[in-house]
Amino acid sequence: MSLLELSGVTRSVLLPDDRELEILRGVDLTVGAGEHVSIVGRSGTGKSTLLNILGLLDAPTSGEYLLDGVPIGRLSGRARARRRGTDFGFVFQQFNLLQGRSALENVVAPLLYARGRQFWQRRTLAAEMLERVGLGDRLDTRPEKLSGGEQQRVAIARALVRVPRVILADEPTGALDVDTGSEVMDLLDTIAQENGSALIAITHDLAVASRASRQFRLGDGVLTPIAISARSAGSLGGLDATGDDVQAEHVARPFAAAAAHGEGDAA
Amino acid sequence: MTGVVGAVLEAWDELRVHKVRVLLALVGVAVAVCAITTITAAGEMLRQVSAEQNERWSGRAATLQVSAWPTGEGGSVMPSPAEYEQVFDEIVARYAVEHSSMLRNAPAPIRFPDGTREVYTTGVEVDWATMHRFEVTSGRWFTEADADRLAPALVVNQAFLDLLGGVGVAEHPTVTIGGENPVVATVVGAFPNDWPQAEPQAYVLVDAQAAWVTPESLEMTGPPSLELWVPDGLADGLVEAIQRDVAGALSGVQADVYRSDSASYSDVDGAIRWVVLGVSAIALLLGGLGLVNIALVTVRYRIREIGIRRSFGASSGRVFFSVLMESVVATTVAGVLGVTIAVVVLHNVPLDALMGSAVQDRPGFPFSAALTGMVAAVGVGAFAGLLPAIVAVRVKVIDAIRY
């Protein structure tokens, strides 16, 4: 059984002039435990909306979303919030660290919504997590005193401290230079693998996308499997921000959505 | 349990981070709570002062006044002092009244160094001082032993002492009370004048007063009366019973028994309470409005943070509770501060003296006032947090994260 499964998911919103805007059109996606998936696409194509739906921050207009085989539509708002906290970790492009709080307090924050050992030993767990991302000596430093790379490391520690089953990364290197972005992705990959967490990354950066075992392109609300080779991605990494025209030249072979599991050109 | 603890910790953390905002909120609410608590406590004090002043005049709850005036119908005459005394003694014994005092006003010609003056003496029994919270400022009040003195004991006011040449009670001043059978009385205690330019006054044991009381003086000042200090709950029943007893025992009199203590004047007490509540409510409203204003601005400022917390797994209920708790925790801290200031202020400022009369049973800081202050603080916190909490819950998570 897949960890996540989207079938024919659509998402539309009503515009102020009463027109309906379709953001996602019949998206099918299956993600297994520990898998690394990347999604590329132009700005405004619905990548973040898809990520929000996957992370239970938003709900599909139609279609079905199964989490552990259970339709999320059956979950109450409270149950969805609980699953969001336990099963998902978010890494944002702008880090979204809580201002005025130290690195440690930022990583402690998600554990305030946990139960049992995770709640009562939150400071210890948070300190250990920061140690793992190489910030063991910056526990009491506030975000504004950290570099961009360090801030993203704090954000990664925060996303992973509850050992989520899925990490949802929205442009995780978008605010970082190429080298720092690469280091951050190395770290994210490593810890995700160590924890056995699935990683779904949305990115403009083909180098980042190429790290995934499966890649997809989202265009006009339609999700299409693609393949980005490490070689071509390396030559383009960080330069092209669309993932649209470029990717077409690097598709090794068309992917059938149903047969795509783990068969893409791995980076 | 972790949910509640987590929400409180989150609220505390939020307050710690936004110290300036919290301080602003604290100042307003702490001042309001301090005002409420002080006013409530001062109100309690005022009530105590008022009650004690009333009790000095008309006795403690419940004091019954018993009097019997001749009706004059059918040629009835005033019963003799001995008859009154007998009937009153029977009533006290029949109802086992622990504190009672016969009361009789009678003018007495007193020979002061500058001449004889007629002074109204009030004949009382020993218990009267307890029943009226009466205290001497020098010397002492009467004791049972004073009944056996050949020279009657007097407790006089300062005006009386001044007429004696300003002597002190410690010098055991004596004074001759004239009349057909002059007696020498000794001043054993003194009390302040009730008001400036007060006339000389003297208390004396009612038995000793017999030396200068005449039927003529009684015709002028009226017959003796009886005061009884009885349990509050029994007062109404005793009024009827004693009235019946006196009317039956003394012929040709109109027996009057009524309650005279301050507790029967609850209207005044009620008015004070309403004034206190009104002022408190206004102070609370002002503090609360300031807090609502600050809290609303803060929620707008924190929309992104709320979105981030939702991504951590915070349910809408948890967001609502956390935002509400921030106000409640802040105002609770403010409440503790306000109540503490009120306690310190009232402990160090002699409010009763400022109100013009020192209280005998000085009440401690009323627990009800502290409780009122804390309930008000928590209440205004919940009230002030409600609107921001609703706003916080209505924030769309996706928009909040992008905010």
Interface residues (C-beta under 8 A of the other chain):
Chain A: S48 T49 N52 G55 L57 D58 G77 R78 A81 R82 R83 R84 G85 T86 F88 F90 F92 N96 L98 Q99 G100 R101 E105 A109 P110 L112 Y113 A114 R115 G116 F119 W120
Chain B: T2 V5 G6 L9 E10 D13 V17 H18 R304 E305 I308 R309 R310 S311 F312 G313 A314 S315 S316 G317 R318 V397 I398 I401
